[in-house]
Amino acid sequence: MALKPFKPGQSGNPGGRPKKPMVDRMLEEALTSNDSQTAKVIAGKLIEKARKGNLAAIKLIAERTEGRPQKNAADTPQKADAQLTQEQIQARLTELLSSPEVKEQFARLLFGKEIQ
């Protein structure tokens, strides 16, 4: 499907950017007004809780400053162009099945029994 160019003077987004919900706007206003004093007080209290060992506060600070950690490679979204070739799949299967434990689990899943 070919993209159609917009006519001169026609907007690509006639509805405009969606508006933030009212609560978000009010929070943002409260946190940025008065030289951000409210935000500084909240941040200070959060840091104090983290210093006292509050794990939720520690986690929130870490995620806000360092970003959320990836749990493991399986949780990382794969790009569509990152498809494995048939040879790569075969090599990975061979590697996995070289482990007796994995081979046994695989046999139980497929055949419902242990292999000799």
HELIX and SHEET records of a PDB file:
HELIX    1   1 MET A   22  THR A   32  1                                  11    
HELIX    2   2 ASN A   34  SER A   36  5                                   3    
HELIX    3   3 GLN A   37  ARG A   51  1                                  15    
HELIX    4   4 LEU A   55  GLU A   66  1                                  12    
HELIX    5   5 ALA A   73  ASP A   75  5                                   3    
HELIX    6   6 GLN A   86  LEU A   97  1                                  12    
HELIX    7   7 PRO A  100  PHE A  111  1                                  12    
END                                                                             
